[in-house]
Amino acid sequence: MSEIKCTVNAKDFQQALSKALKAAPRRCSLPFLTEACISFDHGVCTLTGTNLELWCQASIPAQGGPCSFVLTGSRKLLTACKYFSGELEFFYQEDPEDAFRRKTSGGWLTLRCGNRELRQRVAAAQDFPALPDVKEEHAYEVNTAALSERFDRIKYAISEGASSSCSCCVKFFDNRIGAVDGHRLAVSQDESLRVEAPFFIPPVALKLLPVFDGETCRLSVGERYAVFDGGSARVITRIPQGDCLNFDAAIPRQFSEECIVDTADFVNSLRYLNEFIPDPERMAVRFGGGVLSVSTGSGEYRSALTLSEIPETVCGFKGRYMLEGLKQFQAKKRSTITMGLSSPGLPIVLTDGDGDLALICPYRLKKPA
């Protein structure tokens, strides 16, 4: 079969390959899943990576083709691309059909950039998993930079060991996204994205939002799959089926006491106390009389908070969980937040009045301070 020549810009190809491989596992019992599939057609080079649950595609301008193949040693090639600049040439020669006219198993690929060249066997594109058929039910315009920032603020509360796959995802409902595990809950609200029906997106898919370089994209949601499509990049993810915690039922709406707390002061106080806690997973931080305190075998440690008023409620919580909740508001540069308290046995709720909320479950105090 004759040789097919295609050309792309080397740096554009490096960036596109890097994006596609973000969806591919580094190690896998199915070696082809660690590779990227390359397709040249109609002036476009499309690179695809997948782990069978998640697909990432990146497209760049190209000349030549049509042809398609699966790379060998994709991450090695990504490293080699650091030494390429200018025009990158692909020379692909497909294996000839055998006597029974069966499909080819691949071919030979030569890459040339200036005085640098490599030659390798590549697999046939038909051996690579096909993209899923996405039947769109709803579509939304998404600011990927804003959604990525919202995800970064609440991802600390995503469950890692829940039996329900939905509980290990981010829930999209009305104008909110939320995450929950057995100890805390986090919500971010933004009117610019309001969904018609709730659905769940795995965190590995939302971690790929930076591939869109902050551009607005179209989010298509079907029964089984969701697609973020920015034109030059696409992310397709499987949607888990089922349900998780009812956020509205779990979040208290009224509190016996509320006070305004200085965010940085709260964070620094917890960091100070955490230096003295020998077992953070078993020992609670006590909050009472406007003072945070811990009692250990080496002594008692205290830090008074800057509060709008001193609440009467006395409660305990894990310092790490509260610290992660506070960082959600630090990321929004909130200098103060409102803390809602009801009783020692009910959750502590932090809000900023602008749609972000963190809920931290109480933790039993073993020793009075």
C-alpha positions in Angstrom: 0.0 0.0 0.0 1.2 3.5 -0.8 2.6 5.7 1.9 0.4 8.5 3.3 2.0 11.8 4.5 0.5 14.1 7.0 1.9 17.2 8.7 1.0 19.2 11.9 2.7 21.8 14.0 4.9 20.0 16.5 4.0 22.1 19.6 0.2 21.8 18.8 0.6 18.1 18.5 2.4 17.9 21.8 -0.3 19.8 23.6 -3.1 17.7 22.0 -1.4 14.4 22.8 -0.9 15.5 26.4 -4.7 16.3 26.6 -5.8 13.0 25.1 -3.5 10.9 27.4 -5.1 12.5 30.5 -8.0 10.0 29.9 -5.7 7.0 29.3 -4.3 4.9 32.2 -0.6 4.7 32.7 -0.8 1.0 33.3 -3.5 -1.4 32.3 -4.0 -5.1 31.6 -5.2 -4.0 28.2 -2.1 -2.3 26.8 -3.9 -0.5 23.9 -5.8 1.6 26.5 -2.5 3.2 27.6 -2.1 4.6 24.0 -3.6 7.4 21.9 -5.5 6.8 18.7 -4.5 9.3 15.9 -6.8 10.2 13.0 -6.1 12.5 10.0 -9.1 13.5 8.0 -10.3 16.7 6.2 -7.6 18.9 7.4 -7.9 17.9 11.1 -5.7 15.6 13.3 -7.8 14.2 16.1 -6.2 12.4 19.1 -8.2 10.2 21.4 -7.5 8.6 24.8 -9.8 6.4 26.9 -10.1 4.1 29.9 -13.5 2.8 28.7 -15.3 5.0 31.2 -13.9 8.3 30.1 -12.8 9.7 26.7 -10.7 12.8 25.9 -10.3 14.1 22.4 -8.2 17.0 21.1 -8.1 18.3 17.5 -5.6 20.4 15.7 -5.2 21.6 12.1 -3.4 19.2 9.8 -2.5 18.5 6.2 -2.6 15.2 4.4 -4.4 12.0 5.1 -6.8 10.3 5.4 -5.4 7.7 7.8 -5.7 6.5 11.4 -3.7 4.3 13.7 -3.0 3.6 17.4 0.4 4.8 18.6 3.0 2.6 20.3 4.6 4.1 23.4 2.4 7.2 23.4 4.0 8.7 26.6 7.5 8.1 25.2 6.5 10.1 22.1 5.1 12.8 24.3 8.5 13.1 26.0 10.2 13.1 22.6 7.9 16.0 21.5 9.8 18.3 23.8 12.6 18.2 21.3 10.4 18.9 18.3 9.6 22.3 16.9 8.1 23.6 13.6 6.6 21.1 11.1 6.1 17.5 12.3 5.7 15.0 9.4 3.9 11.6 9.7 4.6 8.9 7.1 2.1 6.0 7.5 2.2 2.8 5.5 -0.5 0.4 6.2 0.1 -3.4 6.1 -1.2 -4.9 2.9 -4.3 -7.2 3.0 -3.5 -10.9 3.2 -4.7 -13.5 0.7 -8.1 -13.7 2.4 -8.6 -9.9 2.2 -8.8 -9.7 6.0 -8.4 -6.3 7.8 -4.8 -5.2 8.4 -3.3 -5.4 11.9 -1.7 -2.0 11.6 1.4 -0.6 9.8 4.6 1.4 10.0 4.8 5.0 11.1 7.7 7.3 10.6 7.8 10.7 12.3 10.2 13.3 11.2 10.9 16.8 12.6 13.9 18.6 11.3 16.9 16.3 11.7 15.1 14.0 14.3 13.2 10.9 13.3 11.6 7.8 14.8 10.0 4.7 13.2 7.7 2.3 14.9 5.0 -0.3 14.5 1.4 1.0 15.1 -1.8 -0.8 15.5 -4.9 -0.5 13.4 -7.4 2.1 14.5 -10.3 -0.4 14.4 -8.6 -2.1 17.4 -9.2 1.0 19.5 -12.5 1.4 21.5 -15.1 3.3 19.5 -16.6 6.5 21.0 -20.0 5.8 22.8 -23.2 6.8 21.1 -24.5 9.8 23.2 -28.2 10.4 23.0 -28.6 14.0 24.1 -31.6 14.8 26.4 -30.5 18.2 27.7 -27.8 20.7 26.7 -26.2 23.6 28.6 -23.6 26.3 28.0 -20.7 25.9 30.5 -18.0 28.3 31.5 -15.3 25.6 32.0 -13.0 27.9 34.0 -15.7 28.8 36.4 -17.0 25.2 36.7 -13.4 23.9 37.3 -12.9 26.4 40.1 -16.2 25.4 41.7 -15.2 21.7 41.5 -11.8 22.5 43.1 -13.6 24.1 46.0 -15.9 21.2 46.9 -13.9 18.1 45.8 -12.6 17.6 49.3 -16.1 16.3 50.3 -16.3 13.6 47.6 -16.7 10.1 49.0 -14.0 7.6 48.1 -15.3 4.4 49.5 -19.1 4.6 49.2 -21.0 1.5 48.0 -23.0 3.8 45.7 -21.1 5.0 42.6 -23.2 8.2 42.6 -22.0 9.1 46.1 -18.4 9.1 44.7 -19.4 11.7 42.1 -20.4 15.4 42.0 -24.1 15.9 41.8 -25.5 18.6 39.5 -28.9 19.8 40.7 -30.8 23.0 39.9 -28.1 25.8 40.0 -25.8 23.8 42.4 -23.1 21.2 42.4 -22.5 19.2 45.5 -20.3 16.5 47.1 -20.8 14.5 50.2 -19.2 11.7 52.2 -20.0 10.4 55.7 -18.4 13.3 57.5 -19.0 16.5 55.5 -20.9 18.0 52.7 -20.0 20.8 50.3 -22.1 22.8 47.9 -21.4 25.5 45.3 -24.1 27.6 43.7 -24.0 29.6 40.4 -27.0 30.8 38.5 -25.1 30.8 35.2 -25.5 26.9 35.1 -29.0 25.6 36.0 -29.8 22.0 35.0 -33.3 20.7 34.3 -32.8 17.3 36.0 -30.2 16.1 38.4 -27.3 14.0 37.2 -23.8 12.9 38.4 -20.4 13.5 36.9 -17.4 11.4 38.1 -14.6 13.6 39.5 -12.0 12.2 37.0 -14.1 13.8 34.2 -14.2 17.2 36.0 -10.5 17.1 36.6 -10.1 17.3 32.8 -11.9 20.6 32.4 -8.5 22.4 32.1 -8.1 20.8 28.6 -10.6 23.4 27.4 -8.2 26.3 28.3 -11.0 28.2 30.0 -13.2 28.4 26.9 -17.0 28.0 27.1 -18.2 24.6 25.9 -21.5 22.8 25.4 -22.5 20.2 28.0 -24.7 17.5 26.5 -26.4 15.2 29.0 -28.0 11.9 28.1 -29.2 8.9 30.1 -25.8 7.1 30.1 -23.2 9.7 29.0 -22.4 13.3 29.2 -20.2 15.3 26.8 -18.2 18.5 27.3 -17.6 19.8 23.8 -15.4 22.9 23.2 -14.8 22.3 19.5 -11.1 21.6 19.6 -11.5 19.4 22.7 -14.1 16.9 23.9 -14.5 15.0 27.1 -17.0 12.1 27.2 -17.9 10.4 30.5 -20.2 7.7 31.6 -22.9 8.8 34.0 -23.5 6.5 37.0 -27.0 5.4 37.6 -28.8 5.7 40.9 -29.1 8.4 43.6 -27.3 9.6 46.6 -28.1 11.8 49.7 -30.9 14.3 49.4 -28.9 17.5 50.0 -31.8 19.7 50.8 -33.1 17.3 53.4 -29.6 17.0 55.0 -28.8 20.7 55.3 -30.3 22.4 58.3 -32.2 25.6 57.4 -32.6 27.1 60.9 -30.0 27.4 63.7 -30.3 28.3 67.3 -27.2 30.4 67.0 -25.2 32.1 64.2 -22.0 34.0 64.4 -19.6 35.6 61.9 -16.1 34.3 62.1 -12.8 35.6 60.6 -11.8 32.9 58.0 -8.1 33.3 58.2 -8.1 33.4 62.0 -10.2 30.2 62.1 -7.8 28.5 59.7 -4.6 29.6 61.6 -6.1 28.5 64.9 -6.9 25.0 63.6 -3.4 24.7 62.1 -1.9 25.7 65.4 -4.0 23.1 67.4 -3.4 20.4 64.8 0.4 20.5 65.6 -0.4 19.0 69.0 -3.0 16.4 68.2 -1.3 13.0 68.3 -4.2 11.2 66.5 -6.3 13.5 64.4 -8.7 10.7 63.3 -9.7 9.9 66.9 -9.4 13.2 68.7 -11.9 16.1 68.4 -11.3 19.8 68.6 -13.6 21.4 71.2 -15.4 24.6 70.4 -17.0 26.4 73.3 -17.1 30.0 74.7 -15.5 31.2 71.5 -12.4 29.2 72.1 -11.0 26.2 70.2 -9.1 23.7 72.4 -7.6 20.2 72.5 -6.5 18.2 75.6 -3.7 15.7 75.1 -1.3 13.7 77.3 1.2 16.6 76.9 -1.1 19.4 77.9 -4.1 21.6 77.0 -3.9 23.9 74.0 -6.3 26.7 73.2 -6.9 29.4 70.6 -9.6 32.1 70.9 -11.4 33.0 67.7 -12.4 36.4 66.4 -16.2 36.2 66.4 -19.1 38.7 66.0 -20.6 37.2 69.2 -19.8 34.3 71.5 -22.2 31.3 71.0 -23.4 29.2 73.9 -23.3 26.0 72.0 -20.4 23.7 72.8 -19.5 21.1 70.2 -16.6 19.0 68.8 -15.4 18.3 65.3 -12.4 16.8 63.5 -9.9 19.6 62.9 -9.0 18.3 59.4 -12.6 18.3 58.2 -13.3 21.8 59.5 -10.0 23.0 57.9 -11.0 21.6 54.5 -14.4 23.3 54.8 -12.8 26.6 55.6 -10.4 26.3 52.6 -13.5 26.2 50.4 -14.2 29.8 51.3 -10.5 30.9 51.3 -10.4 29.8 47.7 -13.2 32.4 47.1 -11.2 35.0 49.1 -13.9 35.3 51.7 -12.5 37.2 54.7 -15.5 36.3 56.9 -18.1 33.5 56.9 -21.2 32.7 58.9 -21.2 29.7 61.2 -24.5 28.1 62.1 -24.9 26.0 65.3 -27.9 24.2 66.8 -26.8 21.6 69.3 -23.7 19.5 70.1 -25.3 16.6 68.1 -26.2 18.5 64.9 -24.0 19.5 62.0 -22.0 22.8 61.9 -22.8 24.8 58.7 -20.5 27.4 57.2 -21.9 29.8 54.5 -20.7 32.9 52.7 -24.0 34.3 51.6 -23.1 33.8 48.0 -24.0 30.2 47.3 -21.2 28.2 48.8 -21.9 26.0 51.8 -19.9 23.5 53.9 -21.4 21.1 56.4 -19.3 19.4 59.0 -20.7 16.6 61.1 -20.1 16.8 64.9 -17.6 14.5 66.6 -18.1 13.3 70.2 -15.9 15.0 72.8 -14.1 12.4 74.9 -12.7 14.7 77.5 -13.9 18.0 78.8 -11.4 20.8 78.3 
